[in-house]
């Protein structure tokens, strides 16, 4: 395990563009895995729900999440690159990031997969708090990484409004 950590640190420093591509692709692939749950809920179930005001058409979500996951990947890369300079802060930042990302995927599983709108609201509220915590942890390592998460926090704030609207209307 120590060898893998060392190899990852070296990659981030010695081959930064490769590391950037790896970080962005990893976040895109893991993030896209939530689409498995989304696909389960789209169609008859989701279409039967009363939509809150300002609910965008379904086609908007794919491009928005793709762009957000790219920004998140770049933010993660900026933090990863500092592993030698501040290993403790990076370890904390990556740890918080992993927990937050599990909640990101968990929301899709709960809302679309389990079709639990109220529980989805609880998960997305926790996700919002965890994004703020991730931004704080990232800012301790590289302020730019935290700033790259602002559009993500904004989108999840909007998604929280939508989740609340679905919960109250249905």
C-alpha positions in Angstrom: 0.0 0.0 0.0 2.9 2.4 0.8 4.4 1.7 -2.6 1.1 2.5 -4.3 0.9 5.8 -2.4 4.5 6.6 -3.4 3.8 5.8 -7.0 0.7 8.0 -7.0 2.6 10.9 -5.4 5.3 10.5 -8.1 2.8 10.4 -10.9 1.2 13.7 -9.6 4.5 15.4 -9.5 6.5 13.9 -12.4 3.6 13.5 -14.9 1.1 16.2 -14.0 -0.9 16.1 -17.2 -1.2 12.3 -17.0 -2.3 12.7 -13.3 -4.8 15.4 -14.4 -6.4 13.0 -16.9 -6.4 10.2 -14.4 -8.1 12.3 -11.8 -10.8 13.7 -14.1 -11.5 10.3 -15.7 -11.7 8.6 -12.3 -14.2 11.2 -11.0 -16.2 11.0 -14.3 -16.4 7.2 -14.2 -17.2 6.9 -10.5 -19.7 9.7 -10.8 -21.3 8.3 -13.8 -21.9 5.0 -12.0 -24.7 6.7 -10.2 -26.5 6.8 -13.5 -27.3 3.1 -13.0 -29.7 4.1 -10.2 -31.0 7.1 -12.1 -31.9 4.9 -15.0 -34.0 2.7 -12.7 -36.1 5.6 -11.6 -36.5 7.5 -14.8 -39.5 6.7 -17.0 -42.8 5.7 -15.5 -41.9 6.5 -11.8 -40.2 9.8 -12.3 -42.5 11.0 -15.0 -45.5 10.3 -12.7 -44.2 12.7 -10.1 -45.5 16.2 -9.8 -42.6 18.5 -10.8 -41.5 21.5 -8.7 -41.3 24.9 -10.4 -38.0 25.4 -12.2 -37.5 21.7 -12.8 -35.3 21.5 -15.9 -35.9 19.0 -18.6 -34.2 15.6 -18.1 -31.6 16.2 -20.9 -30.0 19.0 -18.8 -28.7 16.7 -16.1 -26.2 14.7 -18.1 -24.2 17.6 -19.5 -24.3 19.5 -16.2 -23.0 16.5 -14.2 -20.3 15.8 -16.8 -19.0 19.3 -16.5 -19.3 19.3 -12.7 -17.4 16.0 -12.5 -14.7 17.4 -14.7 -14.3 20.4 -12.3 -14.3 18.1 -9.3 -11.6 16.0 -11.0 -9.4 19.0 -11.6 -9.9 20.1 -7.9 -8.9 16.6 -6.7 -5.8 16.8 -8.9 -4.8 20.1 -7.5 -5.0 18.6 -4.0 -3.3 15.4 -5.1 -0.3 17.4 -6.4 0.4 18.7 -2.9 0.8 15.2 -1.4 4.5 15.7 -0.8 4.2 19.3 0.4 1.5 18.7 3.0 0.8 15.0 3.4 -1.5 15.3 6.5 -3.7 18.0 4.9 -3.9 16.1 1.7 -4.8 12.8 3.5 -7.6 14.7 5.4 -8.8 16.4 2.2 -8.9 13.2 0.2 -10.6 11.3 3.1 -13.4 14.0 3.3 -13.7 13.9 -0.5 -14.2 10.1 -0.5 -16.9 10.3 2.1 -18.6 13.2 0.3 -18.5 11.3 -3.0 -20.1 8.2 -1.4 -23.0 10.5 -0.4 -23.1 11.9 -3.9 -23.6 8.4 -5.3 -25.9 7.4 -2.4 -28.3 10.2 -3.3 -28.9 8.6 -6.7 -29.3 5.2 -5.1 -31.9 6.5 -2.6 -33.8 8.9 -4.7 -34.0 7.0 -8.0 -33.0 3.5 -7.1 -35.1 3.1 -3.9 -37.6 5.8 -4.9 -37.4 7.3 -1.4 -37.9 11.1 -1.9 -37.9 12.0 1.8 -34.8 9.9 2.5 -33.2 11.4 -0.6 -33.8 14.8 0.9 -31.9 13.8 4.1 -29.0 12.4 2.0 -28.7 15.5 -0.2 -28.7 17.8 2.9 -25.9 15.7 4.3 -24.2 15.8 0.9 -24.4 19.6 0.9 -22.7 19.8 4.3 -20.1 17.3 3.1 -19.4 19.4 0.0 -18.8 22.4 2.3 -16.5 20.3 4.4 -14.6 19.1 1.3 -14.2 22.7 0.2 -12.8 23.6 3.6 -10.4 20.7 3.5 -9.4 21.4 -0.1 -8.8 25.1 0.7 -6.3 24.1 3.4 -4.3 22.5 0.6 -5.0 24.6 -2.5 -7.6 27.4 -2.5 -8.2 27.0 -6.3 -9.4 23.4 -5.6 -12.0 24.7 -3.2 -13.1 27.4 -5.7 -13.6 24.8 -8.4 -16.2 23.2 -6.2 -18.4 26.4 -6.1 -20.4 25.4 -9.2 -20.9 21.9 -7.7 -22.2 23.4 -4.4 -24.5 25.7 -6.4 -25.9 22.8 -8.4 -26.4 20.6 -5.4 -28.2 23.6 -3.7 -30.5 23.7 -6.7 -30.9 19.9 -6.6 -31.8 20.2 -2.9 -34.5 22.7 -3.8 -35.8 20.2 -6.4 -35.7 17.3 -4.0 -37.6 19.3 -1.4 -40.1 20.3 -4.1 -40.6 16.6 -5.1 -41.0 15.7 -1.4 -43.7 18.3 -0.7 -45.6 17.8 -4.0 -45.6 14.0 -3.9 
